[in-house]
Amino acid sequence: MTATKHKHPGVVAENRKARHDYDIEETIEAGIVLSGSEIKSVRTGRVNLRGSFARVIDDEVFLYDAHIAPYEQSGKYFNHDPMRPRKLLLHRREINRLNGLVRMKGMTLVPLKVYFKGRRAKVELGVARGKKIYDKREDIARRDAARDIDRALKRTRHNL
């Protein structure tokens, strides 16, 4: 994926499946600690967030299962592990609040997108609650109904 495929400039990767599988209660921006070959790979847009999640461990937040492809030009010895856990940078108060939400309310931390803010790579984390199957069907039905209404309105405007 390249940055031009996304609506927002600077967005490298989006986890669209997360909005389908989870109800996002709130979002928070976090920095991400990357090695040299990882940041080069992120700049080329070789990031996949599908199935990834974040956890609070010992008052630190880590991103798991986010795939950052190895950088082609760095050779096989100087490259990184594509699936390694990556530390996320947040303020102490934010970490404590997220930890409380995850423990008390049964929420989870899901990365929604990776983007650049200036020269720094950022991750947008969503505090989310998993959807049930009937919730997903309800969302699909609502989206289809809205699409049908828009189509009908477009037709009537066109005929006038």
Stockholm file with secondary structure:
# STOCKHOLM 1.0

chainA/1-160         MTATKHKHPGVVAENRKARHDYDIEETIEAGIVLSGSEIKSVRTGRVNLRGSFARVIDDEVFLYDAHIAPYEQSGKYFNHDPMRPRKLLLHRREINRLNGLVRMKGMTLVPLKVYFKGRRAKVELGVARGKKIYDKREDIARRDAARDIDRALKRTRHNL
#=GR chainA/1-160 SS CCGGGSSSTTEEEECHHHHHHEEEEEEEEEEECCCHHHHHHHHTTCEECTTCEEEEETTEEEEESCEECCCGGGTTTSCCCTTCCEEEECCHHHHHHHHHHHHHHCCEEEEEEEEEETTEEEEEEEEEEECCHHHHHHHHHHHHHHHHHHHHHHHHHHHC
#=GC SS_cons         CCGGGSSSTTEEEECHHHHHHEEEEEEEEEEECCCHHHHHHHHTTCEECTTCEEEEETTEEEEESCEECCCGGGTTTSCCCTTCCEEEECCHHHHHHHHHHHHHHCCEEEEEEEEEETTEEEEEEEEEEECCHHHHHHHHHHHHHHHHHHHHHHHHHHHC
//
